[in-house]
């Protein structure tokens, strides 16, 4: 079972956030500095940025699940 508290701590960790931002920025820089004929390299960088965003969104949804469950009405 996934520990939502642990995921929340990871997402709130400044080093983790900085590492993810650096990783995305590295790929953005690769896109910006690519040559006109390097379409495949830009496409790969874009897919990697999208993957990072999807992973972060998934982790955020896991961390938010606990808060959502706590606010749910109990019948």
Rosetta blueprint (number, residue, H / E / L):
1 X L
2 X L
3 X L
4 X H
5 X H
6 X H
7 X H
8 X H
9 X H
10 X H
11 X H
12 X H
13 X L
14 X H
15 X H
16 X H
17 X H
18 X H
19 X H
20 X H
21 X H
22 X H
23 X H
24 X H
25 X H
26 X H
27 X H
28 X H
29 X H
30 X H
31 X H
32 X H
33 X L
34 X L
35 X L
36 X L
37 X L
38 X L
39 X H
40 X H
41 X H
42 X H
43 X H
44 X H
45 X H
46 X H
47 X H
48 X H
49 X H
50 X H
51 X H
52 X H
53 X H
54 X H
55 X H
56 X H
57 X H
58 X H
59 X H
60 X H
61 X H
62 X H
63 X H
64 X H
65 X H
66 X H
67 X H
68 X H
69 X H
70 X H
71 X H
72 X L
73 X L
74 X L
75 X L
